[in-house]
Amino acid sequence: MTHTAPTPGTPCWIDLGSSDRDTSITFYTRLFGWDITTPNEAFGGYANFLLDGRPVAGLMTRQPEQTGDDAWSTYFASDDAEATLASASAAGGQVALPVHPVGDLGAMAFLVDPCGAMVGVWQPGTHVGFDQERPVNGPLWFELEAPDHEAAVAFHAAVFELRTERVPGDRAYTALAPRASDVTRAAVMTLPDSARVGWVPYFRVDDVDDACERAVALGGQRVAGPVDTPYGRMASLVDATGARFKVMDPTTRCSGS
């Protein structure tokens, strides 16, 4: 069974930039039951994590000269990466990596939004990304943590042609979805006095508490939770090399608003 091509404007791929490849492989294969492909030397040693034999995420080794913490990168689908970059420049963003063909797999690029958050662009070829059906132990949701909520929302809505919906509550939270789809998989979140910037992926699990315990046993850290929300039980974690991610069971929800 093959994946269907993602709707433009939908998060379609993630990859991890790791300072310790072996540690990252051990952590995620044991936490989520993923497998890992042989590194592709033609693409800098890039490898794919697999869930039930299907690509679920990528892994690359960070170079010593690269600064900052290990982190997951989120890519949004585009049917015309060059046009997406032009829209980003017009919306006040910067091009961190121009459109770069990746064999027959597709083409990639990286943008920096006005808040300083990096976001990937993926124009699918033979590689259409992860399974959009949100299987257990696969990508579920994506949040941009941004200090300037309105600027972040306006930028992504313009660049990826998204509709937006402000979610009522004490924090600034706006859901993002492609105009051509009723499926929402991403949002911008701003907490009071928050200085954090960047996209953070959620992974679906069937037991959040157990996932937290196993993540800590594998060298990770629990940052917040587990906590029940109207959308599911969730927790925020850091993996064994310092990359942030979250886990959620969307079937376990509290009755609050």
C-alpha positions in Angstrom: 0.0 0.0 0.0 1.4 3.4 -1.0 0.8 6.8 0.6 -1.4 9.2 -1.2 0.1 12.6 -2.1 -0.4 15.2 0.6 -2.6 18.3 0.0 -0.4 21.4 -0.6 -0.2 23.2 2.7 -0.2 20.0 4.8 2.7 19.0 7.0 4.0 16.0 5.1 7.4 15.1 6.5 9.7 15.5 9.5 13.4 14.8 10.0 15.7 14.9 13.0 19.0 16.6 13.0 21.0 14.6 15.5 24.4 15.2 17.0 24.6 11.5 18.0 23.1 9.3 15.3 23.4 6.0 17.2 21.8 7.4 20.3 18.9 8.8 18.3 18.4 5.5 16.5 18.3 3.6 19.8 15.9 6.1 21.3 13.3 6.2 18.6 13.4 2.5 17.5 12.8 1.4 21.1 10.3 4.1 22.0 8.1 3.8 18.9 9.1 0.5 17.4 10.5 2.1 14.3 13.1 0.5 12.0 15.9 2.4 10.2 17.1 2.2 6.7 20.7 2.0 5.6 22.2 5.6 5.3 22.1 6.9 1.8 25.6 8.2 1.1 24.4 9.9 -2.1 22.3 12.2 0.2 24.8 12.8 2.9 24.1 9.7 4.9 20.4 10.5 5.2 18.3 7.6 6.5 14.6 7.0 7.0 12.8 5.7 10.0 10.1 3.2 9.1 6.9 2.3 10.8 5.5 -1.0 9.6 7.8 -0.8 6.6 6.7 2.7 5.5 8.7 5.9 5.8 7.7 7.9 8.9 10.5 10.3 9.5 14.1 11.1 8.4 17.4 11.2 10.2 20.5 13.2 9.4 23.7 13.7 11.3 24.4 17.3 12.3 27.8 18.7 11.4 30.2 19.9 14.2 30.0 23.4 12.9 26.2 23.6 13.2 25.1 25.6 16.2 21.9 25.2 18.3 20.2 22.2 19.8 19.2 19.0 18.1 15.7 19.5 16.7 13.0 18.0 14.6 12.2 19.9 11.3 8.7 20.0 9.9 8.1 20.2 6.1 4.9 21.5 4.5 3.8 20.1 1.1 4.0 22.4 -2.0 3.1 21.7 -5.6 5.4 24.5 -6.6 8.4 25.1 -4.3 9.7 28.0 -6.2 6.4 29.8 -6.0 6.2 29.0 -2.3 9.6 30.6 -1.8 8.5 33.7 -3.7 5.5 34.0 -1.5 7.7 33.7 1.6 9.9 36.5 0.5 6.9 38.7 -0.2 5.5 37.9 3.2 8.7 39.0 5.0 10.4 35.7 5.4 13.9 34.6 4.4 15.1 31.8 2.3 17.5 29.7 4.3 17.9 27.0 1.6 16.8 27.6 -2.0 14.9 24.8 -3.8 17.2 21.8 -3.9 16.2 18.7 -6.0 16.6 15.4 -4.2 16.9 13.0 -7.1 13.5 11.7 -8.2 12.2 11.9 -4.6 11.2 15.5 -4.8 12.6 18.9 -4.1 13.2 20.6 -0.7 13.8 24.1 0.6 13.9 25.9 4.0 12.4 29.2 5.0 12.8 31.3 8.1 9.6 33.1 9.2 9.5 36.7 10.7 9.8 35.2 14.2 13.0 33.3 13.4 11.4 29.8 13.1 12.7 27.4 10.4 10.2 25.6 8.3 10.8 23.1 5.5 9.1 23.0 2.1 8.7 19.7 0.3 7.5 19.3 -3.3 6.8 15.6 -3.6 8.2 13.4 -6.4 8.3 9.7 -5.7 8.5 10.4 -2.0 5.2 11.8 -0.8 6.0 11.8 2.9 4.5 10.0 5.9 1.2 8.3 6.3 -1.6 11.0 6.5 -3.9 8.5 8.3 -2.1 9.2 11.7 -1.2 5.7 12.8 -0.2 4.9 16.3 3.5 5.7 16.7 3.4 8.1 13.7 3.2 11.9 13.4 -0.1 13.3 14.6 0.1 17.1 15.0 2.5 20.0 14.6 2.8 23.2 16.7 4.7 26.3 16.0 5.8 28.0 19.2 6.2 31.7 18.3 6.6 34.8 20.5 4.7 37.0 17.9 1.5 35.1 17.4 -0.1 37.3 14.7 3.1 37.6 12.6 3.6 33.8 12.7 0.0 33.1 11.7 -0.1 35.7 8.9 3.2 34.4 7.4 2.3 30.7 7.3 -1.3 31.4 6.1 0.1 33.5 3.2 3.0 31.3 2.2 1.2 27.9 2.3 -2.3 29.2 1.4 -3.9 28.2 4.7 -7.1 29.1 6.4 -6.9 30.0 10.1 -9.2 29.5 13.1 -8.5 31.1 16.5 -9.2 28.6 19.3 -10.8 30.1 22.4 -8.8 29.9 25.6 -6.4 31.6 27.9 -3.4 31.1 25.5 -3.1 32.4 21.9 -3.7 29.3 19.8 -4.6 29.3 16.1 -5.3 26.2 14.0 -4.0 26.1 10.4 -5.4 24.1 7.5 -5.1 24.0 3.7 -7.9 26.0 2.0 -8.6 22.9 -0.2 -9.0 20.5 2.8 -11.0 20.2 6.0 -8.2 18.4 7.7 -6.3 20.4 10.3 -2.9 19.1 11.4 -1.0 22.2 12.5 -1.3 25.3 14.8 0.6 28.3 16.1 0.8 28.5 19.9 2.0 31.4 22.0 2.3 31.2 25.8 2.7 34.3 28.0 6.3 35.4 28.2 7.4 32.5 26.0 10.6 33.0 24.1 10.7 29.6 22.5 10.6 29.5 18.7 10.2 26.5 16.4 8.0 23.7 15.1 7.5 20.8 17.5 5.9 17.5 16.3 3.4 15.3 18.2 3.5 11.6 17.9 0.4 9.4 18.5 0.7 6.8 21.2 -1.8 4.5 22.8 -0.5 5.1 26.3 1.0 8.5 27.1 2.1 7.6 30.7 3.9 4.4 29.5 5.6 6.4 26.6 6.9 9.0 29.1 8.3 6.3 31.4 10.0 4.5 28.5 11.4 7.8 27.1 13.0 8.7 30.4 14.4 5.2 30.7 16.0 5.6 27.2 17.8 8.8 28.3 15.1 11.4 27.5 13.4 13.9 29.9 9.8 14.7 30.7 9.2 18.4 30.4 5.5 18.7 31.1 2.6 16.3 31.7 1.0 13.9 31.2 -2.2 15.9 31.3 -5.7 15.4 29.9 -7.0 18.0 27.5 -10.1 18.3 25.4 -8.1 16.9 22.5 -6.4 14.0 24.2 -3.9 13.0 26.9 -0.5 14.5 26.1 3.0 15.2 27.4 6.0 17.2 26.3 9.4 15.4 26.2 13.0 15.9 25.2 14.8 13.0 23.6 18.2 11.5 24.5 20.1 14.2 22.5 18.0 17.2 23.4 15.4 17.4 20.6 11.9 18.4 21.7 8.7 16.5 20.8 5.3 15.7 22.3 3.2 12.5 22.6 -0.6 12.3 22.6 -3.4 9.8 22.8 -6.3 11.5 21.0 -8.7 8.9 22.2 -8.3 9.8 25.9 -9.8 13.3 26.5 -11.0 15.3 29.4 -14.5 16.9 29.4 -13.2 20.4 29.9 -13.3 23.2 27.4 
